[in-house]
Structures are given as C-alpha cells and as structure tokens.
C-alpha cells in the first residue's frame, strides 16, 4: 500500500470520533465532511451560500497542504438541511467548480451536528 498521510485540523472531535480532516493514499485524497466552523464560531450563520463558500475555501486549503488543488477534485457530496436552499448552495459550488465539473450529489438530511450548520461537504480528489 502507498504511504498514508493523515491531515488533522486540530479539532478535538478528531480524536474523540477517530477521524482525520483528510487522508491521502497514493494519488487518492479524501476530505472528510466539512462544515462552516471556525474555532467555536459558525461562519455564515443562517446563510447557506456563505457557508458553502467557506467550506470550499477550507477544503481548498487542505488540498493545497497535500499538494493538490480544486482542479484535482473528481467528486463532491453535499449535505443540506433544507433542500429549498439548493440554488444558493449550488451557486457557491459552481463558483469553485464551473470549469472542473466533478461528479456530485446534493442530499437533504434531517440535521447536522449543530443546528446552525446548514451545509456539509465531502470531497474526493485524484492526483494521478
């Protein structure tokens, strides 16, 4: 197996739950579900568009740490607490991916871990 690289965000939940912000094995990078959390604050509270922007900015930074970029993203998975906000979420997603066009899914979920969180996104990237 290729060398495994785990990236931590430093969040206390990573050790409690047992996960990494991102994992790279060979050319494959998986970025864990990411929300609009900055320390103890929710960025863009009540604003699905801003939360999506912030999440994708965070994910981009993680990819850069692993020698990749948004150009390497082949799949996104978007979880929203209100599917009626799909256009705002989609608009922000499109600002990052309009020319890349990864495979994606947007799914409404009952809730995220904090009721102020409106969006959570996972990414898969390939650096082949």
PyMOL commands that set and color helices and strands:
alter all, ss='L'
color gray80, all
select helices_A, chain A and resi 12-18+48-65+70-72+83-97
alter helices_A, ss='H'
color red, helices_A
select strands_A, chain A and resi 4-7+22-25+28-34+37-38+41-42+73-80+103-108+119-126
alter strands_A, ss='S'
color yellow, strands_A
deselect
rebuild
show_as cartoon
